Amino acid sequence: MLEIQEKFDTAGYEHIIEAAGDNIAHITEAMDGGRSIGFIAYAYEAEKTIVYDYDDGGDLMLCDGLVRSVMFKSVLKGIDVMKFSLPDKGKYTNLVRLKFLAEGEVICENLNGFMNSCESCKNKNRNTEG
């Protein structure tokens, strides 16, 4: 069963922690049957969340779940902007495909609106069924 959960130690992620500099980096892992199948590394600043890296193992839906989990936590902290600062430029492709970013952009604004618009779609689909 897939679970997305915060990891409270940084073993194995030292290279990403280094990229965060003075920011306190957080790691959230996707776990399946007790083994990690993906992660997202990020840090909170006063006005934005910075994503330093992620690994979705090539699974677009896992990418979606990892990013949305961090968006949700950011919104709960009152943060409405997410900046992606990824070392592998190829990883931006999935973020654009999932509409987290526009082509050539690295900033996703209005996280709260983004999360609420997804809820509106879900409710619209529920209201049109049956």
N, C-alpha and C positions, 0 to 999 in steps of 0.2 A: 504494500500500500504506500502510495506516494505521500510524503510529508515534507513541508517546507518549514524549517526551523532555524532559529539563530544558533550559531556555534559560539560558545563562550570562551574558547581558547583559540589561538591563532596558529597552532602547529600546522605546518604545511603551507601556510599562506604568508610566510615572512616577506617574500618579494612584493606582495601587494601591500602589506602593512608599510613597507618602506616607501611606496609610492604615495601613501597618504600623508607623509611628512608629519606635521604637528597635529593633524586631525586624528581623532580616535576612530580607527577603522572597525567596522562591523562585518562579520561574515554570516551570511544566511546560506544554508545548504539545502538541497533537495535530496531527501533520503528515500530509498526504496529498499525495503527489507533489511534495514540496518546499514546499508552502504550508501555512500555519497555518489550521486549521479550528476551533480551539478552544483554550482554556487553563484552567488553574487556578492561582491565586496563593495562597501560604500561607507561614507561618513556623513554625519550631519554637521552643517554649519548653521549660523543664525538664520540665514535667508534661503538656503538651498541645501539639497542633498547631492553629494557628488558620488557617482558610481565609477569605481576604478577599474573594475573588470567583472566579467561573468563567464561562466561556462555552462552551456546548455546541452552539450554533447550532440549538437546538431538537431535538437528537437525544438521546433518553433513554439510549440505549446508550453514546453518547459521554460523557454525564454520568457514567454508571456507571464507565466505564473511567478517566476522569480522577480521580474521587474514590478509587476503589480503588488507583490508582497511588500516591496520597499516603498512603493508609492503610497500604499495604505498606511504604513508606519510613519511616513513623512507627514501625511495629512493629519494623523493623530497628534503629531508634534507641532502642528500649525505651520508646517513648511509647504509652500505651494510651487516650488521650482526644483527641478532635477536636472543636473548637468552630468553628461557622460564624458568621462576622460579616459577612454579606453586605449590601451597600447596597441591592439590589433584593429586596424581601421576596417577590416572585413566584418567585424562584429556589428558595425553600424547597420549593415544590410537588413538583418532581422528586425532591428529597432524601427527602421523605416517601414518595412513590410507590415509590422504590427501597428503602425501609425503612432508610435510613441514619439517619433521625431519626423520632421520634414527632411527631405533629401538635402544633404549638406549641412544640416543643423546639428548641434550638440546639446541644446537646451530644450527641455520640455517644461512649459509653463502651465499654470492653472491645473495643478494636480487634482485639486478638489473637484473642479469642474469635470475633469477627465474621468475621475472615479464615479461621479454622480451621473455623467452621461451614460456610462456603462450600465449603471443601475436602471436608468430610464429605458435603455434597450431591453434589458431583461424583463422589466415590468410590461413594456409594450408587447413583447413576444408572449408573455403570460396572458395578457388581456385579449390577444387576438386568437388564442388557441380555443378550439372546441366550439 
